[in-house]
Amino acid sequence: MGILWLLIIGAAAGFFATRFMNVQTGVVQTVALGMGGALIGGLVLRGLIAVTGALAGLVGAVLGAMLLIWILQRFGPR
């Protein structure tokens, strides 16, 4: 069930992040961005906020995915 939950949260976070950053990506890239963002955002958010929950995890995942998009746009292939 944990992998399924990761895919669902990753898809949602990637979807929101790509819409906020106005980036067009495929489904696999969107989920991958969301999952990567969840890892980054989760680590940062857990370090800053003592209270964790589903909403805090989603917010952290979206922020992490947005950070990944920014890094890819800034330093990725042109």
Secondary structure, 3 states (H helix, E strand, C coil): CHHHHHHHHHHHHHHHHHHHCCCCCCHHHHHHHHHHHHHHHHHHHHHHCCCCCHHHHHHHHHHHHHHHHHHHHHHCCC
